[in-house]
Amino acid sequence: MSVPPTLYTSTARRVIEHVAARTGVPATVMLAPTRRHDAVRARWRAMRLLRRMHYSLPDIGYALNRDHTTVLHGLRRS
């Protein structure tokens, strides 16, 4: 059973902000529905970091406003 996403929200937010600072892509753009190449790459990097922290696919999707299958695709592409 997965831990509710609300317990992870602050940690996931810090990871997203860290990736945003490192890539130069604002966190608001990473969370937006845009498909710009730089935003997608930054999202993939955040997905990879969150997965290494043992987040589940639905939890990562929740943190990034995406579906778990989108997260799975991003992890496979990155």
Residue pairs with C-beta under 8 A, 6 or more apart in sequence:
2 56
2 58
2 59
3 59
5 58
5 59
5 62
5 63
8 55
8 59
8 63
9 63
11 53
12 50
12 55
12 59
12 60
12 63
13 63
15 46
15 49
15 50
15 53
15 63
16 27
16 30
16 31
16 46
16 63
16 64
17 27
18 49
19 25
19 30
19 42
19 45
19 46
19 49
20 26
20 27
20 30
20 42
22 45
23 38
23 41
23 42
23 45
24 38
25 38
25 39
25 42
29 36
29 39
29 42
30 39
30 42
30 43
30 46
30 64
31 64
31 65
32 39
33 65
40 74
41 78
43 64
43 66
43 74
44 74
44 75
44 77
44 78
45 78
46 64
47 60
47 64
47 71
47 74
47 75
47 78
48 75
48 78
50 59
50 60
50 63
51 60
51 75
55 63
56 68
57 68
57 71
57 72
58 68
60 66
60 68
60 71
61 67
61 68
61 70
61 71
64 71
66 74
